């Protein structure tokens, strides 16, 4: 009986410590949130505007695709597909 009781007690203690940790190990989810200043928000908005403008632009290269001489057939699919 004692061989079963000790592991059950240890498991119970570990489970209780996991579910209800001591105060010094708890995560403080109720942190005080600081409202950012208007100046900070203006900087963030400017950075977002600049980053979206650079990603939407496309570079145009002077390349074009030249059809080859092999005579392509649309019905001829590769055997491994």
MMTF fields as JSON, N, C-alpha, C and O atoms, coordinates in Angstrom:
{
  "mmtfVersion": "1.0.0",
  "mmtfProducer": "UNKNOWN",
  "numBonds": 323,
  "numAtoms": 324,
  "numGroups": 81,
  "numChains": 1,
  "numModels": 1,
  "chainsPerModel": [1],
  "groupsPerChain": [81],
  "chainIdList": ["A"],
  "bondAtomList": [4, 2, 8, 6, 12, 10, 16, 14, 20, 18, 24, 22, 28, 26, 32, 30, 36, 34, 40, 38, 44, 42, 48, 46, 52, 50, 56, 54, 60, 58, 64, 62, 68, 66, 72, 70, 76, 74, 80, 78, 84, 82, 88, 86, 92, 90, 96, 94, 100, 98, 104, 102, 108, 106, 112, 110, 116, 114, 120, 118, 124, 122, 128, 126, 132, 130, 136, 134, 140, 138, 144, 142, 148, 146, 152, 150, 156, 154, 160, 158, 164, 162, 168, 166, 172, 170, 176, 174, 180, 178, 184, 182, 188, 186, 192, 190, 196, 194, 200, 198, 204, 202, 208, 206, 212, 210, 216, 214, 220, 218, 224, 222, 228, 226, 232, 230, 236, 234, 240, 238, 244, 242, 248, 246, 252, 250, 256, 254, 260, 258, 264, 262, 268, 266, 272, 270, 276, 274, 280, 278, 284, 282, 288, 286, 292, 290, 296, 294, 300, 298, 304, 302, 308, 306, 312, 310, 316, 314, 320, 318],
  "bondOrderList": [1, 1, 1, 1, 1, 1, 1, 1, 1, 1, 1, 1, 1, 1, 1, 1, 1, 1, 1, 1, 1, 1, 1, 1, 1, 1, 1, 1, 1, 1, 1, 1, 1, 1, 1, 1, 1, 1, 1, 1, 1, 1, 1, 1, 1, 1, 1, 1, 1, 1, 1, 1, 1, 1, 1, 1, 1, 1, 1, 1, 1, 1, 1, 1, 1, 1, 1, 1, 1, 1, 1, 1, 1, 1, 1, 1, 1, 1, 1, 1],
  "groupList": [{"groupName": "UNK", "atomNameList": ["N", "CA", "C", "O"], "elementList": ["N", "C", "C", "O"], "formalChargeList": [0, 0, 0, 0], "bondAtomList": [1, 0, 2, 1, 3, 2], "bondOrderList": [1, 1, 2], "singleLetterCode": "X", "chemCompType": "L-PEPTIDE LINKING"}],
  "groupTypeList": [0, 0, 0, 0, 0, 0, 0, 0, 0, 0, 0, 0, 0, 0, 0, 0, 0, 0, 0, 0, 0, 0, 0, 0, 0, 0, 0, 0, 0, 0, 0, 0, 0, 0, 0, 0, 0, 0, 0, 0, 0, 0, 0, 0, 0, 0, 0, 0, 0, 0, 0, 0, 0, 0, 0, 0, 0, 0, 0, 0, 0, 0, 0, 0, 0, 0, 0, 0, 0, 0, 0, 0, 0, 0, 0, 0, 0, 0, 0, 0, 0],
  "groupIdList": [1, 2, 3, 4, 5, 6, 7, 8, 9, 10, 11, 12, 13, 14, 15, 16, 17, 18, 19, 20, 21, 22, 23, 24, 25, 26, 27, 28, 29, 30, 31, 32, 33, 34, 35, 36, 37, 38, 39, 40, 41, 42, 43, 44, 45, 46, 47, 48, 49, 50, 51, 52, 53, 54, 55, 56, 57, 58, 59, 60, 61, 62, 63, 64, 65, 66, 67, 68, 69, 70, 71, 72, 73, 74, 75, 76, 77, 78, 79, 80, 81],
  "secStructList": [7, 2, 2, 2, 2, 2, 2, 2, 2, 2, 2, 2, 2, 2, 2, 2, 2, 2, 2, 1, 7, 7, 4, 4, 4, 1, 7, 7, 7, 1, 7, 7, 7, 7, 7, 7, 7, 2, 2, 2, 2, 2, 2, 2, 2, 2, 2, 2, 2, 2, 2, 2, 2, 2, 2, 2, 7, 7, 7, 7, 7, 1, 7, 7, 7, 7, 7, 7, 1, 1, 7, 7, 7, 6, 6, 7, 7, 7, 6, 6, 7],
  "xCoordList": [0.825, 0.0, 0.87, 0.549, 1.948, 2.816, 3.577, 3.984, 3.77, 4.478, 3.623, 4.172, 2.314, 1.426, 1.17, 0.992, 1.15, 0.808, 1.847, 1.478, 3.115, 4.178, 4.15, 4.178, 4.098, 4.017, 2.741, 2.775, 1.623, 0.378, 0.509, 0.054, 1.111, 1.323, 2.251, 1.983, 3.32, 4.257, 3.565, 3.716, 2.812, 2.079, 1.058, 0.901, 0.368, -0.615, 0.018, -0.529, 1.158, 1.858, 2.34, 2.192, 2.908, 3.387, 2.209, 2.312, 1.106, -0.075, -0.614, -0.95, -0.7, -1.186, -0.247, -0.706, 1.057, 2.001, 1.92, 2.158, 1.587, 1.435, 0.183, 0.218, -0.911, -2.171, -2.207, -2.753, -1.634, -1.652, -0.229, 0.147, 0.57, 1.965, 2.046, 1.116, 3.156, 3.357, 3.395, 3.645, 3.152, 3.037, 4.297, 4.2, 5.465, 6.685, 6.943, 7.761, 6.263, 6.445, 5.298, 5.349, 4.278, 3.128, 3.488, 4.285, 2.875, 3.041, 2.069, 0.914, 2.539, 1.697, 0.998, 1.515, -0.201, -0.944, -1.658, -2.087, -1.793, -2.513, -1.527, -1.604, -0.603, 0.378, -0.298, -1.292, 0.236, -0.305, 0.122, 1.309, -0.854, -0.536, -0.328, -1.114, 0.734, 1.059, 0.589, 0.92, -0.174, -0.665, 0.463, 1.043, 0.79, 1.864, 1.475, 0.305, 2.479, 2.225, 1.866, 2.08, 1.33, 0.954, 2.191, 2.131, 3.302, 4.549, 5.011, 5.444, 4.909, 5.297, 4.373, 4.828, 3.083, 2.13, 2.358, 2.171, 2.758, 3.051, 4.253, 4.266, 5.271, 6.448, 6.084, 6.533, 5.266, 4.872, 4.063, 4.266, 3.147, 2.327, 3.196, 2.966, 4.191, 5.077, 5.884, 6.063, 6.369, 7.137, 6.269, 6.724, 5.014, 4.117, 3.839, 3.809, 3.639, 3.383, 4.581, 4.424, 5.777, 6.982, 7.211, 7.618, 6.959, 7.215, 6.199, 6.552, 4.945, 3.962, 4.201, 3.928, 4.694, 4.951, 6.09, 6.044, 7.1, 8.237, 7.893, 8.446, 7.0, 6.678, 5.684, 5.648, 4.876, 3.894, 4.498, 3.937, 5.604, 6.243, 6.88, 7.455, 6.763, 7.392, 8.489, 8.347, 9.547, 10.635, 10.353, 9.958, 10.556, 10.345, 11.713, 12.521, 11.938, 13.198, 13.016, 11.933, 14.048, 13.915, 14.061, 14.611, 13.581, 13.697, 12.359, 11.307, 12.402, 11.165, 11.446, 12.582, 10.403, 10.54, 10.508, 9.645, 11.47, 11.541, 11.15, 11.733, 10.169, 9.745, 10.871, 11.554, 11.041, 12.104, 11.711, 10.605, 12.647, 12.463, 11.908, 11.781, 11.574, 11.231, 9.815, 9.522, 8.959, 7.597, 6.851, 6.92, 6.156, 5.524, 4.128, 3.41, 3.754, 2.433, 1.783, 2.338, 0.607, -0.05, -0.553, -0.702, -0.819, -1.314, -0.197, -0.472, 1.021, 2.158, 2.605, 3.449, 2.035, 2.403, 3.557, 3.722, 4.365, 5.446, 4.883, 3.793, 5.616, 5.149, 5.07, 4.312, 5.827, 5.859, 4.742, 4.634, 3.917, 2.813, 1.57, 0.538],
  "yCoordList": [-1.19, 0.0, 1.256, 2.224, 1.255, 2.433, 2.649, 3.77, 1.583, 1.732, 2.509, 3.137, 2.48, 3.243, 4.628, 5.584, 4.75, 6.001, 7.1, 8.258, 6.765, 7.769, 8.396, 9.623, 7.624, 8.27, 9.1, 10.141, 8.651, 9.409, 10.731, 11.757, 10.741, 11.976, 12.934, 14.132, 12.403, 13.251, 13.837, 15.025, 13.021, 13.507, 14.565, 15.569, 14.354, 15.327, 16.651, 17.706, 16.617, 17.851, 18.604, 19.823, 17.889, 18.523, 19.136, 20.252, 18.416, 18.918, 20.177, 21.143, 20.177, 21.36, 22.552, 23.686, 22.306, 23.4, 23.926, 25.107, 23.048, 23.485, 24.335, 25.371, 23.907, 24.63, 25.903, 26.917, 25.857, 27.004, 27.308, 26.947, 27.969, 28.24, 29.285, 30.067, 29.294, 30.325, 31.711, 31.829, 32.748, 34.11, 34.577, 35.299, 34.185, 34.688, 34.043, 34.551, 32.938, 32.291, 32.551, 32.113, 33.244, 33.527, 34.59, 35.491, 34.461, 35.498, 36.613, 36.363, 37.832, 38.972, 39.425, 40.263, 38.854, 39.198, 40.527, 41.091, 41.03, 42.286, 43.443, 44.278, 43.489, 44.566, 45.877, 45.897, 46.951, 48.267, 48.637, 48.634, 48.953, 49.314, 50.815, 51.599, 51.199, 52.608, 53.03, 52.396, 54.091, 54.593, 55.331, 56.253, 54.942, 55.622, 57.06, 57.373, 57.912, 59.316, 59.509, 58.62, 60.657, 60.967, 60.99, 60.6, 61.444, 61.498, 60.086, 59.842, 59.164, 57.787, 57.162, 56.462, 57.412, 56.849, 57.406, 56.695, 58.666, 59.264, 58.585, 58.345, 58.273, 57.581, 56.196, 55.781, 55.476, 54.126, 54.173, 53.35, 55.134, 55.258, 55.587, 55.064, 56.447, 56.804, 55.591, 55.381, 54.8, 53.609, 52.613, 51.985, 52.461, 51.543, 52.023, 51.222, 53.313, 53.849, 53.622, 53.231, 53.867, 53.695, 52.23, 51.924, 51.33, 49.923, 49.361, 48.502, 49.819, 49.302, 49.869, 49.187, 51.073, 51.66, 50.957, 50.796, 50.541, 49.886, 48.471, 47.977, 47.803, 46.428, 46.357, 45.352, 47.389, 47.336, 47.695, 47.331, 48.384, 48.734, 47.49, 46.655, 47.391, 46.279, 46.813, 47.863, 46.101, 46.485, 45.898, 44.739, 46.69, 46.238, 46.001, 46.917, 44.753, 44.387, 44.289, 43.937, 44.593, 44.557, 43.15, 42.994, 42.134, 40.764, 40.313, 40.792, 39.384, 38.782, 37.331, 36.95, 36.537, 35.114, 34.895, 35.414, 34.117, 33.802, 32.338, 31.462, 32.074, 30.697, 29.918, 30.414, 28.687, 27.852, 27.182, 27.377, 26.373, 25.704, 24.295, 23.593, 23.848, 22.452, 22.088, 20.894, 22.97, 22.61, 21.992, 20.781, 22.785, 22.298, 21.774, 22.325, 20.7, 20.103, 20.134, 19.596, 20.762, 20.866, 19.526, 19.34, 18.577, 17.259, 16.366, 15.325, 16.729, 15.904, 16.27, 17.148, 15.593, 15.846, 14.963, 13.888, 15.375, 14.492, 13.22, 13.237, 12.124, 10.821, 10.718, 9.898, 11.524, 11.398, 12.166, 12.077, 12.901, 13.606, 12.79, 13.233],
  "zCoordList": [0.0, 0.0, 0.0, -0.689, 0.749, 0.815, -0.492, -0.795, -1.265, -2.538, -3.547, -4.453, -3.41, -4.287, -3.713, -4.468, -2.422, -1.753, -1.99, -2.185, -1.977, -2.139, -3.54, -3.636, -4.623, -5.95, -6.136, -6.792, -5.568, -5.689, -4.947, -5.453, -3.772, -3.02, -3.781, -3.862, -4.324, -5.076, -6.305, -6.59, -7.032, -8.192, -7.788, -8.484, -6.681, -6.2, -5.835, -6.157, -5.171, -4.783, -6.02, -6.105, -6.962, -8.191, -8.955, -9.466, -9.032, -9.728, -9.058, -9.742, -7.737, -7.021, -7.191, -7.33, -7.18, -7.394, -8.834, -9.083, -9.765, -11.151, -11.318, -11.982, -10.725, -10.868, -10.03, -10.465, -8.844, -7.922, -7.463, -6.348, -8.308, -7.938, -6.824, -6.632, -6.097, -5.075, -5.718, -6.918, -4.938, -5.458, -6.18, -7.173, -5.71, -6.337, -7.707, -8.474, -8.025, -9.326, -10.282, -11.431, -9.845, -10.71, -11.727, -11.466, -12.9, -13.911, -13.577, -13.23, -13.683, -13.369, -14.64, -15.379, -14.894, -16.101, -15.981, -16.988, -14.787, -14.57, -14.497, -13.596, -15.445, -15.46, -15.818, -16.544, -15.315, -15.613, -17.027, -17.352, -17.856, -19.23, -19.318, -18.786, -19.991, -20.161, -21.541, -22.542, -21.586, -22.857, -23.557, -22.983, -24.8, -25.51, -25.852, -26.07, -25.893, -26.176, -27.648, -28.472, -27.961, -29.339, -30.231, -31.397, -29.681, -30.453, -30.829, -31.955, -29.867, -30.133, -31.165, -32.069, -31.03, -31.986, -33.391, -34.378, -33.484, -34.787, -35.426, -36.633, -34.615, -35.133, -35.637, -36.705, -34.866, -35.255, -36.545, -37.439, -36.645, -37.851, -39.062, -40.152, -38.875, -39.985, -40.437, -41.637, -39.5, -39.866, -40.612, -41.568, -40.181, -40.869, -42.291, -43.225, -42.452, -43.786, -44.692, -45.849, -44.171, -44.981, -45.334, -46.455, -44.406, -44.679, -45.662, -46.47, -45.622, -46.571, -47.961, -48.948, -48.069, -49.386, -50.097, -51.316, -49.375, -50.01, -50.428, -51.411, -49.716, -50.076, -51.221, -51.932, -51.423, -52.491, -53.847, -54.88, -53.864, -55.128, -55.742, -55.044, -57.059, -57.761, -58.659, -59.286, -58.708, -59.597, -60.975, -61.093, -61.999, -63.358, -64.004, -64.158, -64.369, -64.987, -66.502, -66.97, -67.261, -68.724, -69.308, -70.398, -68.606, -69.093, -69.645, -69.22, -70.601, -71.07, -71.412, -71.698, -71.379, -71.646, -73.152, -73.861, -73.616, -75.04, -75.202, -74.563, -76.051, -76.286, -76.953, -77.849, -76.491, -77.031, -78.332, -78.836, -78.881, -80.17, -80.009, -81.012, -78.817, -78.59, -79.017, -79.07, -79.311, -79.699, -78.531, -78.326, -77.783, -76.567, -76.871, -77.707, -76.178, -76.321, -74.94, -73.982, -74.831, -73.527, -73.023, -71.815, -73.934, -73.526, -73.022, -72.424, -73.239, -72.854, -71.449, -71.268, -70.452, -69.059, -68.667, -69.243, -67.706, -67.238, -66.619, -66.046, -66.731, -66.274, -64.749, -64.232, -64.031, -62.575, -61.89, -60.667, -62.586, -61.943, -61.949, -61.446]
}
